[in-house]
Amino acid sequence: MKRVAQVITVKPERIAEYEEVHAAVWPAVLETLRRHHVTNYSIYRHGDLLVSYFEYLGDDYDADMAGIAADPETQRWWTVTDPMQERVPEAPEGEWWHPLPEVFHLP
């Protein structure tokens, strides 16, 4: 299993809207995540900082992430959520969410 944590910011004026849409994530988006071996997915908010965590149970992370990105409903979901977010300055070029290194894990 691969554990993934990432950060991005939510625009302060869009926090309520962001939380509202995430209270009812579209079923097709959830199914796409499951089909591509993503489980135990959570997003936390601290002020305007969003922290996502998920577990990946597949064998080809890059292929599964590409499969999620290619899904039309997920792309449509992102047209709703992306305008509410802003990359953190540390995000690698071409990345939306900034990956966080794991520094501790209690198995």
N, C-alpha and C positions, 0 to 999 in steps of 0.2 A: 504494500500500500504506500502511496505517495501522499504526504500531507502538503497542502498548498495554502499559504497565507499571502494576502496582497492588500495594498492600500491605494486609495484614491480620495479625492475630496468631493463633497457634494456642495453645490452653491448654496450659501446660507438661505437665500430667498426661496430655494426649491426643496428644502428639507421636508416639509410637510407633504408635498407632492410626491417626493421620492419614497417616503414611507408609505404613503397611500397606495401607490402602484405595487409596491413590494408586499403589501398585505394580501394581494390577489394576483400573484404571478400567473401568467397564462399557462394553462395545462400543457400546451404543446411545447413551450419552453422547458418546463420541468421534465417532460418526457424526453426531450432531446438531451438534456443533461444526464438523465438516468441511462439512456441508450449508449451514451459515450462514457460510461463508467464513473460518473461523478456522483458522490454520495455525501451525506452529512454536511451539506452546504449551508453556511450561515453568513450573514452580513451584520456587523455590529457598527454602531455609530457613536463617536465621541466628539461632540461639537460638530464641526464640519468634516471630520475625518471618518471615512468608511473603511472598515477592516473586514475583508472576506476571508473565510476559511472553508476549505473543502477537502475531501479525501478522494483520491483517484485510485480505482481498483483495476484498471485495465493494464494492457501490456505495451501499448504504444501511445504514450501521452501526446506527442506532437500530432499524430494522426487523429486522435480523438478530439483534441482542441481545434484542429482544422475542420473536422466534421461538425462541431458545434458552430463554428464561425460561418460555415457554408449553409447552415439551415435557414431557410427563408423566414420562418416565424421568429427565430432568434435574432436575425438581422432586423426584422420589424420591431421587435422588443427593444433592441439597442437604439433605434431611431427615437424611441420614447425616452429611454433612460440616459443615453449619452449626453444630451444637452443639459442635463441636470448635474453633470459631473465635470471635474477638471482634474487633469493629470497632476501628480505631485512632481516637483522639479527633478527628483531623483529617478523618475521612471525612465527606463532605457528607451532609446530612439525606436519608434515603431510600436511601443507597448502602451496600452491604455492604463491598465492597473500596474502598479509597481510591486514586483515580487519581494517578499520579506524572507530573509534567511532565518532558519530555525536555530535558536540558540539554546533551547532546552526542551526536552520531552520526557515526561514520566510515562514509561510504558506500562 
